[in-house]
Amino acid sequence: MIFVHKKKQIGFIFLILFWSSEIFSKIPDKPHGELPSDYFQFWFLYESEKRPGQNYEIYRPFFSIYQEHETAYKQRTVLFPLYYKEETNYWYTWSVMFLFTGTGFKHEDTGDDEDLLTPFLLWGGGDTEEDRYWGLFPFYGQLKGKLGYKEVNFVLFPIYSNWQRRDYKAHGVLWPIVMWGGSETRSDVRAFPFFAKKEHKGKYYQYSVLWPFFQWGRKYMDKREPISYGMFFPFYLYKDSDEGNMKSRGLFWFPFLGSFLGAGYDKRTSEVDFNLLFFLVQYGRNNDMDYRKLIFFPFYGQYQFASKKSTFISPFYFRMTTDTHHVQSHYTFILPFFSQMDQYYPELDRYDEYWKLWPLIRYHRDTEGSIEWNAFTLFPLRSQEIEKTWDPLISFIEYKSLSNGEKRFSLLMRLYTQRWSHNKFAFYIPLLTDYESHKDDKEWKFFYGLLGYKKQDDKRSFQLFWLLNI
């Protein structure tokens, strides 16, 4: 509420950029490894690749499927992002335009658990009564074990709803206007905007009268130094700890904008904060060097909290770094034209490098040493599925150097494709010719076998009219 804790809110500036990248390591979704592959393509419309234990097929842009037998992993897409599904023997997840989603888990002790979430239809199933629920929003519904609550029910929402979390139960009528609830330790009541109370015995209490004009409360009552706060909207707000180790003040505060002028300090963490002109000018630091903030919005900003650092210059340049036990990453964006991402996962010893100059070129290199790039590229930010499905339809050049030693090169939306390794060479022009050589063996076809020549061992043969061999 008060400025001294705004470091927890500043991250919204960078959130959409993190959504565009793979923050966490994921299961490979295309053939990988050092084993040789059996590869075939027809123009940009069809592509298949098989390696021992792995199969990949795509009918571009309509349908794709990838399977890895060792992990029982399977992925399917239909006109991505229209439909997407991933699954193993233990879980699955799917989405339709990211609006309709479903998940399922197989638990050894409690059996299967399934959920279907859409803007209107809600459904879940399992082996126990507590796992089963359904709803048709906003008419009627009951959710169990979702959204952090034990149970949520509604009838003609927002006319009536109730929810339960542990031993806490609450009810709402024309939510959020009227609400009441409680447990042995909690008591809540609201008649918006006239009066509201939230109280947890020994932990906190919050009151408001004629919201948002008069608000006051007390929190961290079970900690060493509780904090009291109050607001006379929009002119003045304050926050003080009992022993004076933390204070903050704000003048002319408005939702989303913050205070026209705000300042605060916390002696326990040696933190100081200051802002002017709402969020346009911000400054913050502590002596531990794990918190730094200097922002002149929208021209310049630098923000550091713990292992995360962010910088922006103008509204278009962003740089973000993370250094934790799980991931070390560096992201750079010049929106919407350039993005660059380096990720290292120490626990898995996996590395991933990616950059894109949209719409001209895209480049990617992974831990196995595979390299791929293409020009042109469709989508401004990173999306592996969009790139696999749609980029070959517009690519002028494509190049891949794979971990198994094979290389591939294509021109003009795959009107010409060339593949080679240390003992193989092939090139392909759709509807015209297909040539492949393996050591001393050669095969050359025109019009898919109308005419052809083949040399295998010491034997030579010619093919005429698809069926006739001489």
Secondary structure, 3 states (H helix, E strand, C coil): CCHHHHHHCCCHHHHHHHHCCCCCCCCCCCCCCCCCCEEEEECCCEEEEEECCEEEEEECCCEEEEEECCCCEEEEEECCCCEEEEECCCEEEEEECCCEEEEEEEECCCEEEEEEECCCEEEEEECCHHHCEEEECCCEEEEEEECCEEEEEEECCCCEEEEEECCEEEEEECCCCEEEEECCCEEEEEECCCEEEEEECCCEEEEEECCCCEEEEEECCCCCCCEEEEEECCCEEEEEECCCCEEEEEEEEECCCEEEEEEEEECCCCEEEEEECCCCEEEEECCCCCEEEEEECCCEEEEEECCEEEEEECCCEEEEEEECCCCEEEEEEECCCEEEEEEEECCCCEEEEEEEECCCEEEEEECCCCEEEEECCCCCCCCHHHHHHHHHHCCCEEEEECCCCCEEEEECCCCEEEEECCCEEEEEECCCEEEEEECCEEEEEEHHHCEEEEEECCEEEEEECCCEEC
